[in-house]
């Protein structure tokens, strides 16, 4: 089968970098275009990181467009340097490419690709959803053209990571997230419920560091800061695989085994619930089932752990 076209929307920090290289290494898909958004780092630096990683992996043909610098209703807060570094990639200086971003915006790129690949284009969004919301406002018909939208975001039955209820990607732009989940396209939401259960261990990082690939060795260096941050969560050096899990589910290497289509609303008020993904999971206790008319599939369990799958694919990738 021909590889499926993918538009990838990211705020290229550390786990985004893992997800990007994983997608580069995946023959099941073709990266038709990448848009960047402010989240872990601002959208312009995210584009620099993305272009540098693509160049290191020999994927210089993949176009990259800079997207929204600010969320829909407020200014960008400046990122999370204590988690992803001041440059988004763990303060590691990657070899810089001369390639520049495209002149079109990320939203324009998504609209164009949706029309160029009607019914075929998959969207993988692993940052705040600002670019997707802007694209929907520009051209609502893309909701009928895109095949599926895979989102790393939200927290269905577990606490948030940026507030008591808010996961970072959703919390950073709840207005955009609400626009995306209410649009009439099929969404696959990959929340903290499953991403925190999939991890990379120090032994995995060391395997990348020992690789013959300069790209894998760079990933190992980038992961150091991320591993340090997650000591507070897990009690040892390791990290959650938030963004790579969404990518792996989209590619099809990881299968969602419990993922009902249910009504989902994002709280975009200014109260303590801001950024919460309110997933209506009533009636699922005796067995997983879809709610009629719902179009957001909330992933609650998967068939296997991502860590070994991710490591194997990264180590096999020649770039």
FIKE-259485 format. One record per residue: residue in one letter; z, y, x of N, C-alpha, C, O, CB in turn. Coordinates in steps of 0.02 Angstrom, whole numbers, plus 50000, padded with zeros to 5 digits. Glycine has a CB too. Layout:
aZYXZYXZYXZYXZYX ...
% end
This chain:
x500004994050042500005000050000500005006250044500305006350097500615000149952 x499655011450019499645017750056500335020950052500685020250002499115022550026 x500545024450105501195027750103501225032950048500735036350034501355030950171 x501815033550017501905038349962502025045349990502405046150037502495036249917 x501705050349961501815057249986502505059749966502735058749910501265061949958 x502835063250013503505065750003503535073050023503285074950076504015061650043 x503835077149981504055083850001504795083450015505185081149973503895089249944 x504995085650075505685084950098505985091950103505725096250138505715081350167 x506545093150067506875099650066507555098950100507955094850078506945102449993 x507685102850152508275101650194508555108150222508225113250225508095096850250 x509185107650243509535113150277509755110450345510355109450356510145115950235 x509285109150389509355104550444509965105550488509955109350537508755104750485 x510495101950467511085101050507511075094050536510535091250548511725102150465 x511665091250549511695085050587511485078950547511065075050570512395083950612 x511765078050486511535072150448510835073150421510485068250408512025070750390 x510625079450411509925080850394509465078350450508935075550437509815088350381 x509675079550513509275077350569509185069750569508645067150582509585079650635 x509735066150554509685058850548509195056850493508785052450501510365055850534 x509245060250436508805058750379508085060350397507635056450379509025062750317 x507965065850431507285067750450506975062550496506415060350485507285074650484 x507335060550548507065055650594506965048950559506475045450573507525054850656 x507415047150515507335041050476506675041350436506305036450434507935040050428 x506545047050404505925047650365505315047650411504795044750393505935054150325 x505365050650469504815050450518504665043250537504085041450550504995054550580 x505185039150540505115032150562504935027350505504865021350517505745029850594 x504845029950445504745025650386504015025250366503745030150341505155028250327 x503685019550377502975018950359502855018950284502285019650262502695012750390 x503385018150245503295017950172503095024650143502815025050088503935015650139 x503235030150180503115036850153502715041050203502685039550263503775040350136 x502415046250177502075051250218502405058050205502445060250148501305051550203 x502635061250257502925067950250502355072950239502045075250287503355069950311 x502235074550176501695079150159501885086350174501445090650184501495078350087 x502525087850174502765094550189503515094850188503845090850154502475099550139 x503785099550225504505100550229504665107850216504355112250245504785098350299 x505155109050173505395115750161506125116250183506495111350177505325117850087 x506325122050207507015122950229507365127950184507055132250153507045125250302 x508025127250181508445131450138509095132850175509295128950218508575127950068 x509415138250158510065139850189510605135450159510665134850098510235147250181 x511005132550203511565128250182512015127050241512475130950254511305121550152 x511885121550277512255120250339512145125850389512595127550428512055113550369 x511545128550388511325133950432510815137950392510595135750339511015131250500 x510625143950415510145147750376509455144550380509305140750425510115155150400 x509035146250331508385142950323507935143750383507545139250398508045145550261 x507965149550417507535150550476507735146050533507305142950565507555157850498 x508385145550547508615141050600508495133750581508345129550623509365142150615 x508565132150516508415125350493507685123550508507535117850525508565124750418 x507235128450501506525127150516506425126050590506035121750610506095133050492 x506775129850632506735128850705506955121750722506625118250760507165134050743 x507525119750695507795113050709507305107650686507185102750721508465112050674 x507015108750627506555103750599505925103150641505705097650656506365105750527 x505635108750660505035108650702505165105450770504745101750795504765115850711 x505745106950799505915103950864505985096350859505735092750902506565106950891 x506315094050806506405086850797505735083350783505605077950809506895085450740 x505315086550742504655083750729504255083150793503915078050805504275088150678 x504285088250835503915088150899504165082650944503775079250977503965094950934 x504825081750947505105076450989504895069650964504825064951004505875076950989 x504785068950899504585062550870503835061650863503615056750834504895061850803 x503445066350889502725065750887502415066850820501855064650807502535059050910 x502765070450776502515071750708502325079150701502555082550656503035069850655 x501905081550746501735088650747501255090650691501125096550680501425090450813 x500995085650654500535087250599500895089050535500585091550488500065081350587 x501555087850531501925089050469502065096550462502385099450505502585084950469 x501825099650408501945106850399502665108250376502955104550338501465109750348 x502935113750401503615115850385503595123050359503295127450391504085115350447 x503905124250302503915130850271504645133150264505075129350245503565130850202 x504765139450280505425142350271505525144150198505095147050166505515148750316 x506095142150171506245143550101506765148950093506815153550133506475137350068 x507155148350040507615153550020508165154650072508475149850095507935151749953 x508265160850090508795162650137509465163350101509995162350130508625169150174 x509445165150036510045166149997510025161849934509485160449908510145173549979 x510605159749908510625156549842510365161349788510255167249802511345154249825 x510285158849727509975162849674510375169049656510085174149640509885158649613 x511045168749658511445174249630511915177649680512275182249661511855171649574 x511915175449743512365178549791512085177649862511585174149871513075175449786 x512405180649910512175180249979512395173850012512905170949994512425186250019 x512005171650061512175165650100512835166850137512945172250165511605163950150 x513265161750137513945162550164513975161750240514495163350270514395157650132 x513445159350271513445158850344513475151850372513495151050433513995162650370 x513495146850330513485139950356514175137450375514685140450359513035139550414 x514175131750409514795128350427514775126450501514685120550518514905122050383 x514865131250546514805129750618515315124850644515185121450693514865136050657 x515895124250610516405119450633516205112250618516495107550646517075121050600 x515715111350574515475104650557514805103150591514725097850621515415103850481 x514335107850586513655106750610513475110750672512925110150698513165108250556 x513935114850697513785118950755513475125550735513235126350679513335115250802 x513475130250781513205136950767512445136750759512155141150728513395141750823 x512115131750787511385131150780511185125750730510595124550721511075129750847 x511675122550698511535117450648511475110450676511535105550638510905119050613 x511355109850740511275103150771511805102150825511645100250881510565102350800 x512425103350806512995101650849513035105750913513345103650961512965094550866 x512705111650913512675115950972512315112651031512405114751088513375118050993 x511915107551017511485104451067510835108451070510545110051018511345096951050 x510605109951129509985113651138509405108651142509325105251192510005118151202 x509015108251088508445103751087507855106851125507815112951129508245102151014 x507405102751152506785105551180506405109251126506295106551072506345099851211 x506215115351140505905119451088505145118651089504835118551142506095126851096 x504855118251030504135117951022503855124951010504215129450988503945113250964 x503215125751025502875132151011502645132650938502425137950916502285133051057 x502695127150902502475127150832502885132050791503485132850801502515120150802 x502545135250744502865140050699502835137450627502415133250611502535147050705 x503275139850585503235137950514502595140450482502265144950507503845140650476 x502435137350425501855139550386501985146450357502555148750354501715134450329 x501445149850337501525156450307501745156050235502035160850209500865160350313 x501615150450201501845149850132502585148350129502875145850178501455144350097 x502905150050073503605148550065503705141250047503225137750029503925153050011 x504325138850053504465131950035504315130649961504045125449943505205130250050 x504495135449917504355134549846503605134149833503385130049793504665140349805 x503225138349866502495138249859502215131549883501755128749853502165144049897 x502495129049938502275122549964502395117049914501965112849902502625120950031 x502995116949883503155111849834502675112249774502435107049751503885112549811 x502545118149749502095118949693501395116349712501085112649673502055126349671 x501165118249770500495116049792500455108449799499985105449775500315119349859 x500955105449831500945098249841500995094449775500685089149767501515096149887 x501375097049727501425093849662500745093549628500585088649595501925097549617 x500355098849635499685098949605499185094849645498715092049616499435106149598 x499285094349710498835090349751498945082849743498495078849754498905092349824 x499565080949724499735073849717500055072649648500625070549644500225071649773 x499685074049594499995073349527500205066249512499825061549519499505075749474 x500845065649491501105059149473501295054749533501535049249523500625055549432 x501185057149594501305053249654501845056149699502195052349733500675052549692 x501925062749699502375065949747503105064649731503325065849675502245073449749 x503465062049780504195061549775504505067449812504245069649864504455054849804 x505045070049785505415075449816506085072649840506445069449801505515081549767 x506255073949902506915072149929507255078649949507025082049995506865067149990 x507795080349915508145086749926508845085249950509245082249913508145091149862 x509015087450011509665085750040510065092050059510545091550097509565081350101 x509875097650032510255103850041510365107149974510245104049922509885108650090 x510585113449973510615117049910509925117049877509415116749911510865124249921 x509905117449811509285116249773508915122649756508535122849708509445112549710 x509015127849796508725134349782507955134149780507655136849734508955139449834 x507655130949829506915130749831506625127249771506115129349744506675127349895 x506945121849749506695118149691506755122449629506295122349587507085111549682 x507305126049621507385130349563506865135849562506585137449509508085133349561 x506725138849620506225144149624505535141349607505155144449570506215147349694 x505385135449632504735132349617504665130949542504125131949514504645125849657 x505195128549511505175127249439505065133749399504705133749349505825123949416 x505375139149421505275145549387504565148049396504275150749349505775150749413 x504285147049455503595149149468503095145149427502615147849401503435148549542 x503225138649422502745134149388503135128349355503215123149386502215131449438 x503355129349293503735123949260503365117449253503665112149244503945126249192 x502695117549259502305111449250502425106449306502245100549298501575113049247 x502715108449362502825103649416503305098149394503295092749423503085107149479 x503725099549345504185094449321503815088549290504075082949289504665097449269 x503205089749266502795084349238502355081149292502085075749281502365087049182 x502285084449349501835081949402502205077849454501925072949481501495087749435 x502815079649470503195076049521503405069249495503595068449437503825080149542 x503365064149538503535057349518504295056649509504525054949454503285052249570 x504685057949563505415057549558505715062649607505405064349657505675050449574 x506325064849591506695069449633507335065949655507755064349613506845076249596 x507415064949719508005061849748508445067349778508215071149821507825056449802 x509065067749756509505073149776510145070349807510475066149777509685077649717 x510305072549868510975071249894511405076949868511325082649889510985070649972 x511865075249824512285080549797512735078049742512605072949710511865086149771 x513265081749731513705080449676514265075549691514285072349744513315077949619 x514715075149644515275070449646515405068449574515615072649533515925073649680 x515295062149558515345059849489516055058049470516335060649422514885053949477 x516365053449509517025050849493517525051949550518085049449548516985043549477 x517325055649601517745056849659517825064349669517455068249640517455053449724 x518305066449711518385073649724517775076549760517375072949789519005074949765 x517715083149757517205086549795517395087049868517935084749888517085093449766 x516955090149907517115091149978517125098549998517305100250054516625087450022 x516925102849951516965110049965517455113449917517715118849932516275113349959 x517575110349861518125112249817518405105849787518185100349804517885117249760 x518905106549745519205100449715518695096249678518765090149673519765102449667 x518175099449651517675095849612516965096849636516515093349614517725097949540 x516865101549681516185103449701515965100449767516305101349818516135110849705 x515405096949767515085094649828514685100449857514435104649820514625088349815 x514625100749923514365106749957513675108849934513565114749920514355105650031 x513195104249930512515106249913512475109349843512125114249832512045100249916 x512855106549797512855109149728513265115549725513065120349693513135103849680 x513845115549757514295121349756513975127549786514105133149764514945119749793 x513555126549836513235132349869512745136049825512635142049834512885130049931 x512455132649776512015136049728512015132349661511535128949644511285136649756 x512565133049623512615129349560512085131449509511855127349470513295130349530 x511895137849509511375140049462510725136449475510385134349428511275147649468 x510545135649539509935131949555510005124549536509535121649509509785132549630 x510585121649550510685114649534510625113349459510335108349438511365112249559 x510905117849419510855117049346510135117449323509925113549280511275122349311 x509745122049352509035122549334508665116149352508215114049315508705128549370 x508855113049407508505106949429508685100949385508245097149367508675105449502 x509325100149368509515094249328509305094949255509245089849220510255093049333 x509205101049231508995101749161508235101449153507995100749097509255108149132 x507855102149207507125101549204506935094449185507295089749203506795103649272 x506375093549149506195086949123505845082449173505315079649157505775087749063 x506115081649232505855076749279506405071549294506995072749281505615080249345 x506195065849320506675060549336507035062349400506725063149453506325053649342 x507705062849396508125064349454508535058249471508785054749427508585070449439 x508595056849536509055051849561509575055549602509435058049656508675046249604 x510185055849576510725059549608511135054749651511395049749627511175063049555 x511185056249716511555052149763512185056049783512155060149829511115050249827 x512745054849749513345058949758513825056349811513705051249842513705059549693 x514365060049820514885058149868515175051249853515425047849898515435063249868 x515145049149790515405042549771515135037049815515495032349832515235041049698 x514495037549834514195032349876514085034649948514115030549994513525030249847 x513965041049959513815043250028514425042550073514345040950132513575050450028 x515025043650047515625042950087515795035650102516195034150146516205046250053 x515475031050065515585023950077515085021050127515125015150143515545020150011 x514635025150150514135022950200514235027050263514195033250260513405023650172 x514355023750318514555027450378514195024950441513945019350443515305026950388 x514185029350490513955027750558514565027450602514995031850600513435033150584 x514615022150642515185021150686515045023550757514465024950774515395013750686 x515565024050797515475026050867515015021250904514635023250947516155026550903 x515055014850887514615009950919513875011250902513435010050943514805002750897 x513745013750842513055015550823512815021550864512255021650889513015017150747 x513255026550870513085032450910512945030550982512485033051014513645037750906 x513365026051009513275023851078512615020051087512305020451140513865019551100 x512415016351036511775012751039511195017651043510715016551079511695008150979 x511235023151005510725028351010510725031551079510205032951107510825033650956 x511325032751105511385035951171511085031651226510845034251276512115037451186 x511095025051217510835020451268510095019051258509795015251297511225014051266 x509785021951207509085020651191508615023551244508795028251279508915023651122 x508015020651248507495023451291507185029751262506825033351296506955018351304 x507325031051199507015036651163507415043051175508015043251162506965035151088 x507075048251198507405054851207507635057551140508145061051136506925059851241 x507255056051087507445058351021508095055150999508545058550973506895056950971 x508165048651008508785045250989509365047551031509925048251006508695037650996 x509245048751095509785051251137510005058251115510595059951119509565051451211 x509535062251092509715068851066510125068151003510605071850993509075073051052 x509945063550960510345062350899511055060350917511525062550885510015056950856 x511125056150967511795054050989512215060051012512805060450996511745048851046 x511895064651048512255070651070512445075051011512995077651007511825074651120 x511965075850965512075080050906512665077350865513045081250837511445080350863 x512725070850861513235067650819513945068750844514425067950806513105060350814 x514025070650907514705071350935515145075950894515705074150876514665073751006 x514895081950879515295086750841515445084150771516005085050746514935093550837 x514965081050740515035078350673515575072850672515985072550626514365075550647 x515555068550722516055063250727516755066250735517235063850706515895058650787 x516815071550775517465074750784517725077450718518315076650702517405080550835 x517285080550678517495083250614517755077750568518245078750533516905086850580 x517425071950568517605066750520518215062750539518435058350501517025062150512 x518505064050598519145060850614519665062450560520075058250542519395063150684 x519645068650534520105070650482520015066950417520475066350377520055077850470 x519405064450404519255060850342519385053350349519675050250304518535062050322 x519165050550405519185043250413519735040850461519895034850462518525040750437 x520015045350501520525043350549520265040950615520655038950658520945038050519 x519605041050625519305039150689518615042450694518355045150645519255031350697 x518325042150754517665045150764517125040950729516975035350749517505045850840 x516845043850677516305040850639516055046350593516315051950596516545034350599 x515565044950552515345050150504515055046950442514805041350443514835054850537 x515075050750387514745048750326513995049650333513765053950371515015052750266 x513625045650296512885045950298512625048950232512275045750194512585038850310 x512825055250220512635058450157511875058750148511595055350105512925065550154 x511545062750189510825063950180510405057750195509925056550159510605069550224 x510565053950247510155047950259510165042950201509675039350191510385044450321 x510715042650164510735037950108510245039950054509885035650027511455037550078 x510205046350038509715048549989509005046950012508585044949973509785056049976 x508885047950077508225046550105508065039050101507505037150083508185048850178 x508555034850117508445027650117508335024850047507945020250038509025024050150 x508675027749998508565025649928507865027749906507525024049871509105028749881 x507655033749926506985036049908506445031649941505945029949909506885043349930 x506555029750003506075025550039506055018550008505535015350006506255025150113 x506635016049985506675009549955507005004349999507044998549979505995007149938 x507255006250058507615001450100508304999850072508554994350082507685004150171 x508605004650038509245003650005509115003949929508775008549906509775008950028 x509394999249892509294999049820509935001049784510474998649800509074992049798 x509855005449735510425007249693510545001749642510105000349601510305014049657 x511124998549645511274992949601511644995049538511624991549488511674987749639 x511975000649541512315003449482512145010849479512425014849516513095002249483 x511685012549435511415019349434511145020949365510535021049354510865020249488 x511585022249317511355023549249511055030549241511285035349273511925022649200 x510555031049199510315037549177510805040349127510905037449073509595037049146 x511125045949143511625048849098511525056449096511225059249141512335047049122 x511785059649043511765067049041512175069949099512735067749112512025069648973 x511895074849133512245078349188512165085849178511615088249166511965076049257 x512715089349184512715096649181513085099149243513585096149264513055099249115 x512845104649272513185107749329513565113849304513295118049268512675109749384 x514195114349323514615120049305514415125949349514545125949409515375118449312 x514085130949319513895136949357514295143049335514065148749343513145138249349 x514885141849307515335147349290515695149649353515585146949407515845145149235 x516125154649346516495157349403517205154549406517625157149444516515164849399 x517355149349366518035146549364518145141249417517725140249460518175143749297 x518705137749413518875132649463518415126649462518395122749510519575130349453 x518035125749408517565120149405516885121749432516435117449430517495117949334 x516785127749460516125129749485515865124549534516215122449581516155136749518 x515245122449524514925117749568515035110449550514775105949584515165118849637 x515415109149497515525102149478514905099249444514585102549403516135101649431 x514745093049461514235089349425514585085249372514935080349387513805084749473 x514505087249310514845083949254514395078449229513915079649192515025089149197 x514555072349248514145066449232514475062749174515045060549179514055061849294 x514105062049120514385058749060514345051249068513845048149048514025061148996 x514865048349097514875041149111515295037249060515515031649075515145039949180 x515395040149002515755036448949515355030348928514745030348928515875041048889 x515725025048911515405019048884515095014548936514715009948919514895020948836 x515245015649001514945011649054515415006149079515235002349124514745016049112 x516005005649050516505001049077516294993649070516424989649115517165002049041 x515974991849015515804984849003515114983049031514894977249024515814983348929 x514784987649062514134986349091513724992749096513754997049052513754981149049 x513344993349150512944999349161512354999549112512004994549105512694999649234 x512265005149080511685005949037511465013249036511865017749046511845003448965 x510825014249023510545020949019510705024048952510745020548901509785020749030 x510805030548952510905034348891510225036848868509855039948907511405040248900 x510055035548806509405037448780509285044948789509695049148772509345035648706 x508695046548817508505053448827508745056548892508515061948911508755057548771 x509195053148927509445055848991508935054549046508555049749044510125052549010 x508925058949095508425058349149508725059649218508355061149265507845063149136 x509385059249224509715059749289510055053149303510545051349270510225065749292 x509805049549352510085043049371510625044249424510465046549478509525038149397 x511245042649408511805043949453511975037449490512185032549461512425046549413 x511875037649556511985031649597512725030749611513055035149639511595032149664 x512995025049590513705023549598513835017549644514395016549666514015022149531 x513305013749659513385008049704512695006149731512185007549700513725002049668 x512695002849789512075000749821512124993549843512664990649845511905005249881 x511544990649860511514983549876511764981849945511934976049959510814981049868 x511794986749990512004985350059512224991850092512094997350066511434982050099 x512554991250149512754996950188512164999750227511744996050252513324994950236 x512125006350230511565009550263511605009250339511095008950372511515016650241 x512215009450368512285010250440511845005650481511465008150522512985009050458 x511884999050472511464994550512510714995450500510314994850546511654987350497 x510534997050438509824998150420509565004350456509025004350484509744998850344 x509955009650454509765015950486509695015050561509205017150590510265021450470 x510195011950591510175011050664509565007050685509235008850733510815007650688 x509425001650650508854997450668508205001350664507775000650707508824991350622 x508125005350612507495009050605507435014450658506895015550685507455012250535 x507975017850674507955022850727507795019850795507405022550833508615026650730 x508095014150810507975010950874507275008150880507005007650935508475005450885 x506975006250823506295003550824505765009050829505185007650845506174999450762 x505965015250815505465020650811505275023050880505685025150920505745026450770 x504625022550894504385024650960504215032050963504185035051017503775020650978 x504105035150904503935042250903503215043550921503005049350922504385045950950 
% end
